[in-house]
């Protein structure tokens, strides 16, 4: 059995996937995540958390692929500092000579050389997701909505066909939107909410997050609520309702439960509209035939099997919306970049590696 580790080191979450390959065929996938807000916990603890994650997986690895987004965290003064520290942390816990780092060009660079190319390997994890999709369909769109961000990746003619390669470029062209299913501040989604027929401006304080919204709307469970709460209190429905009420400077005594649920529904609708706008924009840049929207595969991933991505894609008019988990019959969607990276490494280093599914188009 060959075990291949894909490691995605984020600023809030660290995700890992171990691809198990025997006789050139995939035999399974094991995943693990660690919530690690590096700006709170401190960068010195990164090697400790990485070691904890590897112990949780409990495997001997033949090959390792690494990608990262943690370098953007303001715990580092520059991205270069962040990239160097992340690589140094990986070297401390993984001593294998066969460790490779993903670049924005889709290259797997030996970790010993990767430090020379900090801006090429910074926030390159999207490429692994797009590459994985390209093995399933020659034309498709990936929409991955995690705790913090929404990533949209077009694949055309079997190639990852993005307009932006770094975060700045992706924000500019709409392939990256800083809105997610758990950690997003409500004030970044909307400036006003309707309360008892009045258009009320929201507070710009970090009183509630999208995790509160989707918990109250029964879209996620308390187990899915894997991030810190904005007020440091618990993750019960009542506590989430109280946080949402505070967004309009009220509380659970001033507003009835159904009124607070209405606020949550309004926030969810506005967030979906933001995502739909970006998804629509990416589609129109690459496919001029509007009817293609009806057949183009849209692969979803993210929190709770990409529930928010699925909802946005369907509301945007796409009819061929598929979850990565169901296509591959593996639980990859919550850790998509790390799983995609493990597959990339497998194809590169295992002769005659057999991808588990045939292309859809």
Steps between C-alpha positions, in 0.01 A plus 500: 500500500628846406379783723513850354440803722352823370540783751320838473628742765250781540494797734187375678484131414762238415366219284652170402409209275678166476441322171545123523617336179557129434588346164454843338137523621350725768399295801381779726547851635550602860454864601562715806471868589624723780350838578804719551445878490866580467454871580362400841701189580830638372729387222737319738231239562466407133748205514319368809161507327644340187646219708166453676324475163748244369463290814124508452544356150737235634651395168842455347519721191679413180451845344381836632352800320476837675303814425419800717295816554624574854766738364229766458431513874606823667702298748761536222618843387535386137399198295867413452542473876186288518603261222844449654356432845240254372763308303734498800217365717429222251866402492499471879224238503549320167850374429421309180707600195194468273312814609376730225338844509231606255545815290236719333619358167418148610861398556605273787821657629732309738471658843873572504457730199155642577630782719648661187149558361291645785248682283456198273408266784302747713127419494526248218255251651225588249706341223473155659122533515477608137739226391286236673191630319686492167546124544122461526378739227680690226259795546365586845497750785611429857340697781653436841349689794693448818478667838649826376510529122332402176726376221376467143719309255418467128630196313494514121622245247640290781716779643473720807412825325508770767544872439673570831784306655561683827243620752518862385431402139227258605322763707523740206348257246242346734644149528551557873236651727565556867172356617462160661260269678630545855741783578363792298395816685137585421595865448700400190193343339240773536470858623127486576237254621123524511369509857125540546469674165788738563829501308751483786873551456709223653781548749850461360613322818582130486185403689408189300632275226352300217532188718232654724281567197515146365466344845180698561371405153577131570742485206788386723523316829697593810759244386540690172558825696874440526616859553503732799188699578522878475416555867683200647173342615359164396349366180141436604212630292408753770854638514511527120164683499636745757806572286290563187264734690800705609590569133213752494587611855210307654480192720283193552267693729437775242444267202292183477663180381321505163620857446861397561456199271375745236822699541701182452305416183559850361873471568517157334316631192738793468805277533363262237447797268865602538616148415259468207629828356858374508410156363299655217788732415751214475265295282437784255873569461566146381180379335301730274217254429246554776344158435828337608402600854245218492755222437833634630606301809538710813692316770431609856712471813551659838327508836242221539564354151475844346138568599538872430677442168221268387232750592677785317562293187139386474367853556742623232323273250748213476328164473792258503615564858707219651677453833858374481422247774237322293701506177813348654319300770753650742461766768710768333282812495588635846872468425493541122842664436686246715315209336564641153866542584527138617356390164747726315794347681366149435473561128851645486681229694298180464546339161171419320298657781129438438269791568185363674240644257467558126451848357143626479555700180 
